[in-house]
Amino acid sequence: MRLARHVGYDSAGTVEYLYDLNTQEFYFMEMNTRIQVEHPVTEERSNVDLIKEQILHACDNRMRYSQRDVELNGHVMEFRINAEDPKTSMPSPGLITHYHRPGGLGIRVDDYIYTGYQVPPFYDSMISKIIVSGINRDECITRAKRALGETVVGGIQTNIGLHQKILADEDFRKNSYDTNFLAKKC
């Protein structure tokens, strides 16, 4: 909030930091003056529709919430489903021959794909986001495993298996990991 005030920014945006558990220090990464792809995580934890609020703010230039008004609840994870080879991470464009999206309590899916959709090779390979919420981390992971298991994307390769492998890892389940997790475990 201090950074936004300092630069005179008055809209939705994101300031990203890394946190070092050992030193308990925050390290600034970047500020984005836009809604980010991860915004559903904030929306699910805060019960605030950030897109709606950004549009309303643009219309009349007033904020409907202060930081004090926002209450964060539960645990939320977002899984970016990419059309990519799970071994090489190279894009996997092509025809989606079958698509089944997950559902149920605590599951939100933001996507644009459907059975018969042709995934083009020219853009970001993300084809869907599965956002999972729960009362706590364990419930969120349990729901995420179910949701990923229900998700079917036929005809192309995806990274769903990688997400499932991460969720099955004991260190991840215990919330004991760092930025080298994928290099060490996957």
N, C-alpha and C positions, 0 to 999 in steps of 0.2 A: 504494500500500500504506500509505503514511504517513497519507493522508487517511482510509482505512477504519479504521485503528487509532485515529486521533484521535477519530472519531465513534463508536467501539465497534461498527462493522459487521462481522459475521462470517457472511457468506454470499456467494453469487455476485452480482456487480454490475459495473457499468461506470462508469469515470470517463472523460469525453471532454475532449479538449484540441484546440486548433488550434496548429499549429507554424508559426512564421514563419521561412522559410529565410534571409531577409536578416539578421535579428537573432539567429537561433537561439534564440528564446524560445518557451516554451510558454505558452498562454493557456487557463485553465480555462473549460470550457463548462458541464458539468453532471455530476452523479452520478446514476445510475439504479440503484436497489436491486432490480433484476430482470434477468432475461435479456432481451437485446435482439434485435431482428429480425436483426441482423448476426452473431449468435453462431455461425453455421456457419463463418464466416471463421476465427474463433479455433479452433473445433473442428478444422477441416481443417489449420491450421498447427501445432497443438499435439498432435493425436491424443488429445484429451481430450473425452469426451462431457459437456458442461457441464450439460445437463438431468439426466442420470443422477446426476452429482455433486451437483447442487443438491438433488435428491430424497433421496439417501442422507444428505447433511448434515442435512436437515430431520428425518430419522428418528433419527439418533444424535448429532447436533451435533458431529461431528468432521470435519476436513478430511483427505482422502486424499492431497492433494498440497500441497507448499509451492511457492512461486514458483520456488525453486531446482530443483525437479523438472521444471518445464515447459520443454521445448525447442521452439523455433519453427523450422519448416523450410519451405523453398520460398516460393512466391508464390501468393496466393489473391485472387480477385475475386468479388464477389457482384453479381448483376444482378437487380434487382427488376422483375419483369414485371407491369406494371399494365394493367388494362382501362381505357384512356384514349385519347382522340383525340391522335394524335402531334403535331398542329399547335397545339392549344389546351390540351392537358393536362386537358381536362374528362373526367370519367368516361364510360366507354362500356359501360354495363350491357347485358345481353341474353343470348341463347342461344348457347352455344358449340356450333357445328355440327360442328367437328372439332378434336381436340387430339392432337398428337404431341409427346411430351417427348423432349429430347435424352438421349443416353447416351454411354458410353464412358469410357476412362481419364481420371481427373481431373475427372469431371463428377458433381455431386450436384444433385438437384432436390428441393426442398421445395415441395409444392403440395397442393391439395385439389380441383382442377378435373378435369373429364373431359368427353368428348364428350356433349352433352346437358345439361350443367350450365347453370343460369340464373344469371348474375352479377347480384346485386341492386344497386340504385342507392343503398342506404342506408349502406354501410360504406366503409372504406378500399378503394381500387381495386386493391390488390396481390392478384394471383391466383397468383403463383408466384415462387420464388426459384431462380435457377440459380447454383450455386456452382462455380467453376472453379479448379482448382489445377494448378500446374506447378512444375518445378524452379526456374524463374526467371520474370521478367516476360514475356520474349518467348514462352516456351512457354505461359504462362498466356493471353496474348492470342491466340495461334494457336488454342488449344483453345476459347477463348471465342467466337471468330469462327465456328468450326465448330459449336459447340453452339447458338449463336443462329440460325445458318443452318438447322439441323435442326428448330428449334422451330416448330410450326405451331399457331396458335390461330385457328380460323375462326369467322366469325359476329359477332365483335366487333373493335374496334380495340385495338391494344396499342402499347406503347412499344419494342418489339423493334428497330424501325428506328432509333430514337434511339441505342440501345446500339451498334448496328452502325456508325452514323456516328461515334460517339465512338471506338470501337476503330480505325477507319480513319484517324483524325486523327494526323498525324505528331507534333505536340506531345504528344499523349496517349501515343503509343507510346514517345516518348523520356522520358516521366515529367516533362515540363516544362509544368506547368499550375498554375492557382490557382483560387480560389473564383469567379472571374469567367469561367471556361471556357465554361459553357453560354451566358451572355449574349453572349460574343464569337463563339463558333463555331457555335452552333445557333440 
